[in-house]
């Protein structure tokens, strides 16, 4: 399999495929390669590359350390910093104290093992990466090319979930070890689940005073408000280790249609926004935000969540609704699946390889069962 890599300095010479994801990937990544990733994702420092594997476009991020990076490029942030921030979800203070000590030890071991010296494949700099069709042979060809070019880097593919068992199996047979990253919630329906909560959401949509905004209804001047809404939810209500998308990112989403955008507005003010992408029969919505200062009875989160689910039904696609709001999603018919970072560590030294093996064991034997037990 012919695999070619292009760095940011070569963006003008990339032969973007005319079919498949080629046009979309060019619109998404060429501005980042030209202007720098941090103009679009404020808390990400990375060397952005593009892999072309016989017509398939795979973004590649290369890092050495950058322990303050968002988790989309930093395994340290994902497994240590973000995990520490989420300890509040555990009601038992003894469990919190024990896990805090464990995470402190893990953080020291992770830095000693250069956990962030990684080459992340198919990294779209979002919480949930969607996958093209890939088989074991293709994964092996891409892996061997990267091992040749980056012999000291661990090779990582994010967002590989149990909901796609064929893909999980292909990675394992290609020599990867699965390291649990989180629990995601998956809708695999061709009709809206007939739950009471869905019925209530439909009633809310029918009677709301907010007006639905379709993709063609967004203007570049809306980018600032979209940035504000996203940050209200992901950075203020949740954690600043989430990707900090800038106004340029949302302007690009509107101008270049890098996401399918929907929103709700009232009296000329956008109150909620959602943006999804689709690939290989699955959709996911990295853009999600609403005005958290508005009354809960307005149901803004319910409205944009319902619209996303309606879009998946309209397209006949599965919906990867990411993690978080677990009870909300389960009550609407979603099923929980563990998601993995697939890690190839056979090329790195024994000490670092041992760390990744230990992390894989901890995540599958302790982390995964805890996520399922507490339905996180």
C-alpha positions, -999 to 999 in steps of 0.1 A, spaced: 0 0 0 14 34 -10 14 58 20 27 93 16 32 120 42 30 158 38 40 183 64 25 217 70 52 234 49 41 212 19 4 221 21 4 237 -14 17 206 -30 -7 181 -14 -25 162 -42 -59 162 -24 -81 134 -38 -111 147 -57 -134 120 -44 -142 107 -9 -130 129 19 -105 147 -2 -124 179 -8 -137 180 28 -103 174 43 -87 201 22 -113 227 34 -108 216 70 -70 213 72 -54 235 46 -62 267 65 -47 252 97 -16 242 78 -13 276 63 -20 297 94 -11 274 123 -32 251 144 -34 274 174 -53 300 153 -82 274 152 -77 254 184 -61 277 211 -48 250 234 -33 227 208 4 228 199 12 201 174 30 193 141 1 188 117 7 164 87 -15 147 61 -12 111 52 -25 99 18 -30 62 17 -43 53 -18 -69 80 -18 -77 79 19 -69 111 38 -57 107 73 -46 137 94 -15 130 115 -4 150 145 32 147 159 41 156 195 70 153 218 58 166 252 33 195 255 18 184 287 -6 214 287 -21 204 254 -58 195 250 -64 158 253 -70 156 215 -32 156 212 -20 147 247 -25 113 262 -11 128 295 -40 153 296 -65 126 288 -53 100 313 -41 122 341 -53 159 340 -88 152 326 -92 122 348 -83 142 379 -109 168 369 -136 142 366 -131 127 401 -159 149 413 -183 125 396 -176 99 422 -198 103 453 -176 81 475 -148 103 491 -126 72 498 -127 62 462 -119 98 451 -89 99 475 -76 65 464 -79 74 427 -63 108 432 -32 91 446 -32 66 418 -34 94 393 -6 113 409 16 82 406 4 76 371 13 112 361 49 108 373 52 74 355 37 89 324 62 117 321 91 94 328 78 72 299 75 102 276 38 94 271 32 124 249 59 114 224 31 102 200 21 102 164 -17 103 164 -33 91 132 -67 102 119 -67 130 144 -92 156 134 -86 176 166 -120 169 179 -134 148 207 -147 120 185 -128 110 153 -148 92 126 -132 65 106 -131 56 69 -132 19 60 -99 4 71 -88 -32 73 -59 -49 90 -36 -48 60 -41 -10 55 -35 -4 92 -3 -24 91 10 -6 60 3 28 76 19 17 108 51 4 93 55 37 73 52 57 105 75 34 124 102 40 98 97 78 99 91 82 137 109 52 153 108 68 188 71 77 187 42 56 200 16 53 172 -19 61 185 -53 61 169 -81 77 190 -118 71 191 -120 34 183 -150 20 201 -166 -14 209 -196 -3 188 -174 -10 158 -160 -45 166 -146 -52 132 -124 -21 134 -113 -30 170 -103 -65 158 -84 -51 128 -62 -30 151 -56 -58 175 -45 -81 148 -23 -54 134 -3 -54 166 -21 -27 186 -31 -28 222 -64 -12 233 -62 14 261 -96 24 274 -102 61 270 -138 67 280 -174 54 277 -193 67 247 -231 65 239 -243 51 207 -276 53 189 -280 27 162 -316 32 152 -333 39 119 -362 56 138 -364 78 169 -364 55 200 -400 55 214 -389 65 249 -409 88 271 -381 113 272 -380 114 234 -417 120 233 -413 149 258 -385 164 237 -406 163 206 -434 180 225 -409 207 236 -397 212 200 -433 216 188 -441 242 214 -408 261 219 -405 298 213 -370 293 197 -367 291 159 -346 264 143 -317 276 122 -307 254 93 -271 253 78 -279 279 52 -291 303 79 -257 309 95 -237 339 86 -199 346 92 -210 372 117 -224 344 139 -190 329 145 -183 350 176 -216 340 193 -210 303 183 -176 305 200 -192 319 231 -219 292 233 -194 264 228 -171 277 255 -200 282 279 -206 245 278 -173 228 273 -148 252 289 -169 269 317 -194 242 327 -169 214 320 -131 217 317 -105 239 299 -87 208 288 -114 203 261 -103 217 228 -106 255 229 -119 263 194 -115 299 183 -137 323 164 -116 314 132 -126 278 137 -163 286 137 -159 311 108 -143 283 88 -172 260 97 -196 285 83 -177 296 52 -163 262 41 -191 241 55 -167 218 74 -197 209 97 -234 206 92 -246 234 114 -280 237 132 -291 261 159 -319 277 178 -325 315 181 -350 338 197 -354 375 190 -324 375 167 -300 359 193 -286 324 188 -291 304 220 -278 270 210 -257 255 182 -247 221 170 -224 210 142 -219 174 130 -198 156 105 -205 122 89 -182 94 77 -187 58 68 -223 55 81 -217 73 114 -222 109 125 -208 128 155 -211 164 167 -179 180 181 -196 214 179 -221 216 207 -230 246 228 -259 266 244 -264 296 266 -260 280 301 -273 313 316 -308 308 302 -335 290 323 -333 252 323 -370 251 314 -361 264 279 -346 230 272 -318 242 249 -297 211 254 -327 189 248 -335 207 216 -301 205 200 -297 169 211 -330 160 196 -321 177 163 -288 157 162 -307 125 167 -332 134 140 -304 141 116 -289 106 122 -324 90 116 -328 111 84 -295 100 70 -299 64 82 -266 66 101 -255 56 135 -249 84 160 -218 84 182 -230 109 208 -196 110 226 -194 108 264 -210 129 291 -246 134 301 -248 96 305 -283 94 321 -297 118 296 -285 97 267 -295 63 281 -330 75 289 -333 83 252 -323 49 240 -285 52 237 -262 22 246 -229 26 263 -197 13 247 -161 16 258 -139 36 236 -101 29 231 -70 46 221 -53 20 199 -16 20 207 13 6 188 44 4 210 65 -24 195 90 1 181 98 20 213 122 10 241 113 -16 266 107 8 295 82 29 276 66 -1 261 61 -15 296 44 17 307 19 14 279 12 -22 287 6 -14 323 -17 15 313 -36 -9 290 -40 -33 319 -51 -7 344 -76 8 319 -92 -25 309 -92 -41 344 -100 -11 365 -109 20 345 -133 3 321 -152 -16 348 -155 16 368 -169 35 338 -195 8 333 -203 4 370 -209 41 376 -223 46 341 -200 75 335 
